[in-house]
Amino acid sequence: MAAVKDFSVEEKLSSLILIQKIDSKLDEIQILKGELPIEVKDLEDEIEGLHARQTRIEEEINGIQDFIAQRQEGIKDAKALIAKYEKQSDNVKNNREFEAINKEIEMQQLEEKLCEKHIKDATEEMADKVRQLDLAKKAVGSKESNLSAKKGELEKIIQETEKEETHYNKASTTARSQADERLLAGYDRIRKNYRNGLAVVPVERDSCGGCFHAIPPQKQSEIKLRKKIMVCENCGRILADADLADAVVVK
């Protein structure tokens, strides 16, 4: 970092004005991009969530299909046992054996009906899951189409501004390396407090160029002397006289 301790207040202030102007140029580029970077990220997150939901529904459908297959096997087993018991009933020797076999047949018939009910309920549930899956797939398709369009817009802006943005980023790095470290930290802190990113502003029409609060004549005189760093009592922004602000030019 350059030895800034020997720099005059005017030189330090000029350095901050330069950094502000460069940052404002970079802010203009971000404004051109608008909300597109955020929108792209939000859409990517939504699509990821929809894919996760789609996977979960598919797993649930597979589970229901396995359940139905098990119940279908249960029906086959019940029918086979019913056939077996009916054949045994032809060879019973007493009423006690007959009643016992009939009871087994009734139990398997009930098991068969229960399996059929489970299959019916599961089939209805699976139909609902299939509808949910179809909606999720359509939502993914819609979101992906929207994402593609947003990415296209963003990439176009990036291509148009890439050279300019690279230039100003390099200029910012150079300017910051030559600024007073303490003043630069204060500049960054003030800049974060305001949406327009203005931390250094000129005095225009006897007012702060940031919040338009009136600046007393005595303070204006001190600002024009450039002997010390002055800030707006209302908003805390660093103040510069208009002539110095106009003299600093971003290449």
LOVEXSE-373061 format. One record per residue (C-alpha): residue number from 0; x, y, z; residue in three letters. Coordinates in pm, 1 decimal, padded with zeros to 6 digits. Example, Ala and Ser with C-alpha at 12.3 -4.5 7.8 and 13.67 -1.06 7.14 Angstrom:
@num->0&px->01230.0&py->-00450.0&pz->00780.0&residuo->ALA
@num->1&px->01367.0&py->-00106.0&pz->00714.0&residuo->SER
END
This chain:
@num->0&px->00000.0&py->00000.0&pz->00000.0&residuo->MET
@num->1&px->00126.1&py->00350.4&pz->-00081.7&residuo->ALA
@num->2&px->00256.5&py->00570.6&pz->00199.1&residuo->ALA
@num->3&px->-00046.3&py->00794.8&pz->00237.8&residuo->VAL
@num->4&px->00059.6&py->00955.4&pz->00566.4&residuo->LYS
@num->5&px->00227.7&py->01244.1&pz->00377.2&residuo->ASP
@num->6&px->-00072.5&py->01307.5&pz->00151.6&residuo->PHE
@num->7&px->-00260.4&py->01630.9&pz->00205.1&residuo->SER
@num->8&px->-00627.5&py->01631.3&pz->00304.7&residuo->VAL
@num->9&px->-00712.3&py->01747.5&pz->-00047.5&residuo->GLU
@num->10&px->-00525.5&py->01451.6&pz->-00196.4&residuo->GLU
@num->11&px->-00692.7&py->01208.7&pz->00042.5&residuo->LYS
@num->12&px->-01031.6&py->01358.6&pz->-00034.0&residuo->LEU
@num->13&px->-00963.1&py->01346.8&pz->-00409.0&residuo->SER
@num->14&px->-00876.7&py->00979.4&pz->-00370.4&residuo->SER
@num->15&px->-01209.5&py->00910.6&pz->-00199.1&residuo->LEU
@num->16&px->-01398.5&py->01105.9&pz->-00465.4&residuo->ILE
@num->17&px->-01229.8&py->00896.0&pz->-00734.1&residuo->LEU
@num->18&px->-01321.6&py->00572.9&pz->-00554.2&residuo->ILE
@num->19&px->-01680.1&py->00695.0&pz->-00517.5&residuo->GLN
@num->20&px->-01707.1&py->00776.3&pz->-00887.5&residuo->LYS
@num->21&px->-01565.5&py->00437.3&pz->-00983.7&residuo->ILE
@num->22&px->-01801.2&py->00259.8&pz->-00742.8&residuo->ASP
@num->23&px->-02093.2&py->00457.3&pz->-00886.7&residuo->SER
@num->24&px->-01997.5&py->00338.1&pz->-01236.6&residuo->LYS
@num->25&px->-01994.7&py->-00020.9&pz->-01109.0&residuo->LEU
@num->26&px->-02330.5&py->00040.6&pz->-00938.7&residuo->ASP
@num->27&px->-02474.9&py->00155.2&pz->-01272.4&residuo->GLU
@num->28&px->-02369.6&py->-00175.9&pz->-01427.0&residuo->ILE
@num->29&px->-02538.6&py->-00366.5&pz->-01143.2&residuo->GLN
@num->30&px->-02853.5&py->-00158.8&pz->-01197.8&residuo->ILE
@num->31&px->-02849.6&py->-00268.8&pz->-01562.9&residuo->LEU
@num->32&px->-02849.8&py->-00627.8&pz->-01442.4&residuo->LYS
@num->33&px->-03136.2&py->-00533.4&pz->-01211.4&residuo->GLY
@num->34&px->-03289.4&py->-00817.8&pz->-01013.9&residuo->GLU
@num->35&px->-03187.5&py->-01076.6&pz->-01274.2&residuo->LEU
@num->36&px->-02905.4&py->-01237.2&pz->-01068.3&residuo->PRO
@num->37&px->-03141.4&py->-01276.7&pz->-00771.1&residuo->ILE
@num->38&px->-03425.1&py->-01402.2&pz->-00993.4&residuo->GLU
@num->39&px->-03193.9&py->-01657.6&pz->-01156.3&residuo->VAL
@num->40&px->-03075.9&py->-01782.2&pz->-00815.0&residuo->LYS
@num->41&px->-03434.7&py->-01800.5&pz->-00683.5&residuo->ASP
@num->42&px->-03548.3&py->-01997.7&pz->-00989.3&residuo->LEU
@num->43&px->-03254.8&py->-02237.7&pz->-00955.2&residuo->GLU
@num->44&px->-03347.3&py->-02294.7&pz->-00589.5&residuo->ASP
@num->45&px->-03715.2&py->-02348.7&pz->-00679.8&residuo->GLU
@num->46&px->-03624.5&py->-02598.8&pz->-00952.1&residuo->ILE
@num->47&px->-03395.9&py->-02784.7&pz->-00711.6&residuo->GLU
@num->48&px->-03683.0&py->-02801.1&pz->-00461.9&residuo->GLY
@num->49&px->-03925.2&py->-02923.5&pz->-00728.4&residuo->LEU
@num->50&px->-03680.6&py->-03192.5&pz->-00839.9&residuo->HIS
@num->51&px->-03650.4&py->-03307.2&pz->-00478.0&residuo->ALA
@num->52&px->-04030.9&py->-03315.8&pz->-00449.7&residuo->ARG
@num->53&px->-04056.2&py->-03507.5&pz->-00778.1&residuo->GLN
@num->54&px->-03804.3&py->-03764.5&pz->-00652.0&residuo->THR
@num->55&px->-03994.1&py->-03799.6&pz->-00323.1&residuo->ARG
@num->56&px->-04327.7&py->-03855.6&pz->-00502.4&residuo->ILE
@num->57&px->-04169.1&py->-04112.0&pz->-00734.3&residuo->GLU
@num->58&px->-04034.4&py->-04297.4&pz->-00432.0&residuo->GLU
@num->59&px->-04379.7&py->-04287.4&pz->-00271.8&residuo->GLU
@num->60&px->-04537.4&py->-04424.8&pz->-00592.0&residuo->ILE
@num->61&px->-04280.4&py->-04706.1&pz->-00599.4&residuo->ASN
@num->62&px->-04363.1&py->-04782.5&pz->-00236.0&residuo->GLY
@num->63&px->-04736.5&py->-04795.8&pz->-00313.2&residuo->ILE
@num->64&px->-04673.4&py->-05024.2&pz->-00611.9&residuo->GLN
@num->65&px->-04471.7&py->-05257.8&pz->-00391.6&residuo->ASP
@num->66&px->-04754.4&py->-05252.4&pz->-00135.0&residuo->PHE
@num->67&px->-05013.3&py->-05337.9&pz->-00404.0&residuo->ILE
@num->68&px->-04792.7&py->-05621.6&pz->-00533.8&residuo->ALA
@num->69&px->-04769.0&py->-05763.9&pz->-00181.4&residuo->GLN
@num->70&px->-05144.6&py->-05750.2&pz->-00138.3&residuo->ARG
@num->71&px->-05194.6&py->-05916.7&pz->-00475.2&residuo->GLN
@num->72&px->-04968.2&py->-06196.0&pz->-00358.6&residuo->GLU
@num->73&px->-05174.0&py->-06208.1&pz->-00039.9&residuo->GLY
@num->74&px->-05489.1&py->-06261.2&pz->-00249.4&residuo->ILE
@num->75&px->-05319.5&py->-06544.1&pz->-00440.6&residuo->LYS
@num->76&px->-05210.0&py->-06706.6&pz->-00116.1&residuo->ASP
@num->77&px->-05561.2&py->-06672.1&pz->00029.9&residuo->ALA
@num->78&px->-05719.9&py->-06826.3&pz->-00280.4&residuo->LYS
@num->79&px->-05471.6&py->-07111.0&pz->-00275.0&residuo->ALA
@num->80&px->-05548.5&py->-07181.2&pz->00091.7&residuo->LEU
@num->81&px->-05923.5&py->-07162.4&pz->00027.1&residuo->ILE
@num->82&px->-05886.2&py->-07417.2&pz->-00253.3&residuo->ALA
@num->83&px->-05677.9&py->-07635.2&pz->-00023.1&residuo->LYS
@num->84&px->-05931.2&py->-07619.6&pz->00263.0&residuo->TYR
@num->85&px->-06225.4&py->-07682.6&pz->00028.9&residuo->GLU
@num->86&px->-06052.1&py->-07995.1&pz->-00095.9&residuo->LYS
@num->87&px->-05988.2&py->-08104.8&pz->00262.0&residuo->GLN
@num->88&px->-06354.7&py->-08051.7&pz->00348.9&residuo->SER
@num->89&px->-06444.1&py->-08339.2&pz->00116.1&residuo->ASP
@num->90&px->-06260.4&py->-08578.9&pz->00347.3&residuo->ASN
@num->91&px->-06374.4&py->-08461.0&pz->00690.6&residuo->VAL
@num->92&px->-06471.0&py->-08727.7&pz->00941.3&residuo->LYS
@num->93&px->-06682.3&py->-08525.6&pz->01182.4&residuo->ASN
@num->94&px->-06858.6&py->-08194.7&pz->01237.4&residuo->ASN
@num->95&px->-06573.5&py->-08062.4&pz->01446.4&residuo->ARG
@num->96&px->-06323.9&py->-08095.3&pz->01158.0&residuo->GLU
@num->97&px->-06582.8&py->-07952.0&pz->00916.7&residuo->PHE
@num->98&px->-06637.0&py->-07643.1&pz->01132.0&residuo->GLU
@num->99&px->-06264.0&py->-07593.8&pz->01178.6&residuo->ALA
@num->100&px->-06204.2&py->-07604.7&pz->00801.5&residuo->ILE
@num->101&px->-06497.2&py->-07370.3&pz->00736.6&residuo->ASN
@num->102&px->-06353.2&py->-07126.9&pz->00988.2&residuo->LYS
@num->103&px->-06016.3&py->-07133.7&pz->00806.5&residuo->GLU
@num->104&px->-06194.1&py->-07076.8&pz->00473.3&residuo->ILE
@num->105&px->-06385.3&py->-06779.6&pz->00616.8&residuo->GLU
@num->106&px->-06062.7&py->-06632.5&pz->00756.6&residuo->MET
@num->107&px->-05892.2&py->-06656.0&pz->00417.2&residuo->GLN
@num->108&px->-06197.5&py->-06505.3&pz->00246.6&residuo->GLN
@num->109&px->-06179.6&py->-06215.4&pz->00489.9&residuo->LEU
@num->110&px->-05806.4&py->-06185.5&pz->00421.3&residuo->GLU
@num->111&px->-05880.4&py->-06177.9&pz->00047.8&residuo->GLU
@num->112&px->-06139.3&py->-05900.9&pz->00091.8&residuo->LYS
@num->113&px->-05904.1&py->-05704.3&pz->00317.1&residuo->LEU
@num->114&px->-05628.6&py->-05726.3&pz->00056.6&residuo->CYS
@num->115&px->-05873.7&py->-05610.4&pz->-00210.9&residuo->GLU
@num->116&px->-05971.1&py->-05312.0&pz->00004.9&residuo->LYS
@num->117&px->-05606.1&py->-05225.8&pz->00062.4&residuo->HIS
@num->118&px->-05541.2&py->-05248.7&pz->-00312.8&residuo->ILE
@num->119&px->-05839.5&py->-05021.9&pz->-00386.3&residuo->LYS
@num->120&px->-05727.1&py->-04759.7&pz->-00132.7&residuo->ASP
@num->121&px->-05365.8&py->-04778.7&pz->-00247.2&residuo->ALA
@num->122&px->-05469.4&py->-04747.6&pz->-00613.3&residuo->THR
@num->123&px->-05663.2&py->-04428.4&pz->-00532.2&residuo->GLU
@num->124&px->-05366.6&py->-04294.1&pz->-00336.3&residuo->GLU
@num->125&px->-05131.4&py->-04377.3&pz->-00622.7&residuo->MET
@num->126&px->-05361.1&py->-04198.1&pz->-00870.8&residuo->ALA
@num->127&px->-05336.5&py->-03887.7&pz->-00649.6&residuo->ASP
@num->128&px->-04957.7&py->-03921.5&pz->-00633.8&residuo->LYS
@num->129&px->-04941.5&py->-03955.9&pz->-01013.1&residuo->VAL
@num->130&px->-05139.4&py->-03631.2&pz->-01045.1&residuo->ARG
@num->131&px->-04899.5&py->-03462.6&pz->-00801.3&residuo->GLN
@num->132&px->-04603.5&py->-03593.9&pz->-01000.3&residuo->LEU
@num->133&px->-04751.8&py->-03463.2&pz->-01324.6&residuo->ASP
@num->134&px->-04801.0&py->-03118.6&pz->-01167.8&residuo->LEU
@num->135&px->-04444.4&py->-03120.9&pz->-01034.7&residuo->ALA
@num->136&px->-04307.3&py->-03211.6&pz->-01379.0&residuo->LYS
@num->137&px->-04510.3&py->-02934.3&pz->-01542.8&residuo->LYS
@num->138&px->-04390.5&py->-02685.9&pz->-01278.6&residuo->ALA
@num->139&px->-04029.4&py->-02788.6&pz->-01340.8&residuo->VAL
@num->140&px->-04078.7&py->-02744.6&pz->-01715.6&residuo->GLY
@num->141&px->-04229.3&py->-02398.8&pz->-01667.8&residuo->SER
@num->142&px->-03960.4&py->-02288.5&pz->-01422.6&residuo->LYS
@num->143&px->-03679.3&py->-02421.7&pz->-01643.2&residuo->GLU
@num->144&px->-03819.6&py->-02233.9&pz->-01941.4&residuo->SER
@num->145&px->-03837.1&py->-01914.4&pz->-01735.7&residuo->ASN
@num->146&px->-03485.8&py->-01975.7&pz->-01600.4&residuo->LEU
@num->147&px->-03349.2&py->-02018.7&pz->-01951.0&residuo->SER
@num->148&px->-03500.0&py->-01685.6&pz->-02056.8&residuo->ALA
@num->149&px->-03367.9&py->-01504.9&pz->-01745.8&residuo->LYS
@num->150&px->-03021.4&py->-01654.1&pz->-01791.2&residuo->LYS
@num->151&px->-03025.4&py->-01543.5&pz->-02154.8&residuo->GLY
@num->152&px->-03108.2&py->-01185.5&pz->-02053.3&residuo->GLU
@num->153&px->-02841.8&py->-01184.4&pz->-01783.4&residuo->LEU
@num->154&px->-02572.5&py->-01332.1&pz->-02008.4&residuo->GLU
@num->155&px->-02647.9&py->-01069.8&pz->-02273.7&residuo->LYS
@num->156&px->-02604.7&py->-00787.5&pz->-02021.5&residuo->ILE
@num->157&px->-02287.8&py->-00947.3&pz->-01883.6&residuo->ILE
@num->158&px->-02140.2&py->-00973.0&pz->-02233.6&residuo->GLN
@num->159&px->-02228.1&py->-00609.8&pz->-02305.6&residuo->GLU
@num->160&px->-02079.8&py->-00478.9&pz->-01979.6&residuo->THR
@num->161&px->-01800.2&py->-00727.8&pz->-01910.0&residuo->GLU
@num->162&px->-01521.4&py->-00515.6&pz->-02060.1&residuo->LYS
@num->163&px->-01642.2&py->-00200.8&pz->-01884.3&residuo->GLU
@num->164&px->-01689.6&py->-00379.3&pz->-01552.1&residuo->GLU
@num->165&px->-01341.3&py->-00534.0&pz->-01571.5&residuo->THR
@num->166&px->-01193.4&py->-00189.9&pz->-01643.6&residuo->HIS
@num->167&px->-01364.9&py->-00026.1&pz->-01345.1&residuo->TYR
@num->168&px->-01280.8&py->-00315.9&pz->-01111.7&residuo->ASN
@num->169&px->-00913.2&py->-00274.2&pz->-01197.5&residuo->LYS
@num->170&px->-00941.5&py->00102.5&pz->-01154.5&residuo->ALA
@num->171&px->-01108.7&py->00048.3&pz->-00815.8&residuo->SER
@num->172&px->-00829.0&py->-00181.6&pz->-00698.2&residuo->THR
@num->173&px->-00566.0&py->00073.7&pz->-00800.6&residuo->THR
@num->174&px->-00749.4&py->00367.8&pz->-00642.0&residuo->ALA
@num->175&px->-00810.4&py->00178.6&pz->-00316.8&residuo->ARG
@num->176&px->-00444.5&py->00080.6&pz->-00290.5&residuo->SER
@num->177&px->-00355.4&py->00451.7&pz->-00290.2&residuo->GLN
@num->178&px->-00622.3&py->00563.0&pz->-00038.7&residuo->ALA
@num->179&px->-00584.6&py->00631.9&pz->00331.1&residuo->ASP
@num->180&px->-00677.2&py->00305.0&pz->00502.5&residuo->GLU
@num->181&px->-00868.6&py->00467.0&pz->00788.7&residuo->ARG
@num->182&px->-01067.7&py->00695.7&pz->00558.7&residuo->LEU
@num->183&px->-01134.9&py->00405.9&pz->00321.8&residuo->LEU
@num->184&px->-01280.4&py->00197.7&pz->00606.7&residuo->ALA
@num->185&px->-01506.8&py->00488.1&pz->00698.2&residuo->GLY
@num->186&px->-01605.8&py->00533.9&pz->00334.5&residuo->TYR
@num->187&px->-01703.6&py->00166.9&pz->00302.5&residuo->ASP
@num->188&px->-01901.7&py->00181.2&pz->00626.0&residuo->ARG
@num->189&px->-02097.3&py->00489.5&pz->00514.1&residuo->ILE
@num->190&px->-02153.7&py->00348.3&pz->00166.0&residuo->ARG
@num->191&px->-02320.0&py->00035.4&pz->00306.5&residuo->LYS
@num->192&px->-02573.4&py->00249.1&pz->00491.4&residuo->ASN
@num->193&px->-02729.4&py->00393.3&pz->00176.1&residuo->TYR
@num->194&px->-02909.4&py->00218.7&pz->-00106.7&residuo->ARG
@num->195&px->-02763.4&py->00455.5&pz->-00368.0&residuo->ASN
@num->196&px->-02411.6&py->00379.7&pz->-00240.6&residuo->GLY
@num->197&px->-02314.6&py->00746.1&pz->-00205.8&residuo->LEU
@num->198&px->-02063.4&py->00800.8&pz->00073.8&residuo->ALA
@num->199&px->-01880.5&py->01104.8&pz->-00071.1&residuo->VAL
@num->200&px->-02098.3&py->01385.0&pz->-00207.1&residuo->VAL
@num->201&px->-02043.7&py->01743.5&pz->-00320.9&residuo->PRO
@num->202&px->-02205.0&py->02047.2&pz->-00165.3&residuo->VAL
@num->203&px->-02459.9&py->02171.6&pz->-00417.1&residuo->GLU
@num->204&px->-02684.0&py->02476.5&pz->-00376.6&residuo->ARG
@num->205&px->-02571.0&py->02512.3&pz->-00016.4&residuo->ASP
@num->206&px->-02688.8&py->02160.7&pz->00064.1&residuo->SER
@num->207&px->-02551.4&py->01809.6&pz->00111.4&residuo->CYS
@num->208&px->-02554.3&py->01626.0&pz->-00221.1&residuo->GLY
@num->209&px->-02674.0&py->01312.3&pz->-00046.5&residuo->GLY
@num->210&px->-02957.3&py->01408.7&pz->00188.1&residuo->CYS
@num->211&px->-03005.2&py->01774.2&pz->00073.2&residuo->PHE
@num->212&px->-02968.9&py->01899.4&pz->00429.4&residuo->HIS
@num->213&px->-02866.5&py->02268.1&pz->00438.6&residuo->ALA
@num->214&px->-02495.8&py->02327.8&pz->00506.2&residuo->ILE
@num->215&px->-02417.4&py->02643.1&pz->00709.2&residuo->PRO
@num->216&px->-02202.4&py->02906.1&pz->00529.0&residuo->PRO
@num->217&px->-01919.1&py->02871.4&pz->00780.7&residuo->GLN
@num->218&px->-01899.7&py->02497.5&pz->00723.2&residuo->LYS
@num->219&px->-01908.4&py->02550.4&pz->00346.6&residuo->GLN
@num->220&px->-01610.2&py->02780.9&pz->00378.1&residuo->SER
@num->221&px->-01419.6&py->02517.1&pz->00573.4&residuo->GLU
@num->222&px->-01505.9&py->02252.3&pz->00310.5&residuo->ILE
@num->223&px->-01367.5&py->02476.8&pz->00034.8&residuo->LYS
@num->224&px->-01041.5&py->02521.1&pz->00224.6&residuo->LEU
@num->225&px->-00987.6&py->02141.0&pz->00205.4&residuo->ARG
@num->226&px->-00792.4&py->02140.5&pz->00529.2&residuo->LYS
@num->227&px->-00988.2&py->01863.9&pz->00703.3&residuo->LYS
@num->228&px->-01241.8&py->01593.6&pz->00623.6&residuo->ILE
@num->229&px->-01592.7&py->01726.6&pz->00681.2&residuo->MET
@num->230&px->-01912.1&py->01521.6&pz->00712.7&residuo->VAL
@num->231&px->-02279.5&py->01606.2&pz->00690.1&residuo->CYS
@num->232&px->-02427.9&py->01645.0&pz->01036.9&residuo->GLU
@num->233&px->-02755.3&py->01497.3&pz->00914.2&residuo->ASN
@num->234&px->-02657.9&py->01187.3&pz->00714.1&residuo->CYS
@num->235&px->-02289.0&py->01138.2&pz->00799.8&residuo->GLY
@num->236&px->-02169.8&py->01142.2&pz->00437.8&residuo->ARG
@num->237&px->-01827.8&py->01284.0&pz->00355.4&residuo->ILE
@num->238&px->-01860.2&py->01631.0&pz->00200.8&residuo->LEU
@num->239&px->-01650.4&py->01779.6&pz->-00080.1&residuo->ALA
@num->240&px->-01672.5&py->02113.5&pz->-00255.2&residuo->ASP
@num->241&px->-01822.7&py->02096.3&pz->-00603.8&residuo->ALA
@num->242&px->-01508.0&py->02224.2&pz->-00779.1&residuo->ASP
@num->243&px->-01294.2&py->01943.8&pz->-00638.3&residuo->LEU
@num->244&px->-01564.1&py->01684.7&pz->-00715.9&residuo->ALA
@num->245&px->-01580.8&py->01807.0&pz->-01077.3&residuo->ASP
@num->246&px->-01202.0&py->01806.5&pz->-01108.9&residuo->ALA
@num->247&px->-01176.0&py->01435.1&pz->-01030.9&residuo->VAL
@num->248&px->-01241.6&py->01241.9&pz->-01350.5&residuo->VAL
@num->249&px->-01272.6&py->00866.6&pz->-01398.6&residuo->VAL
@num->250&px->-01085.6&py->00749.6&pz->-01704.5&residuo->LYS
END
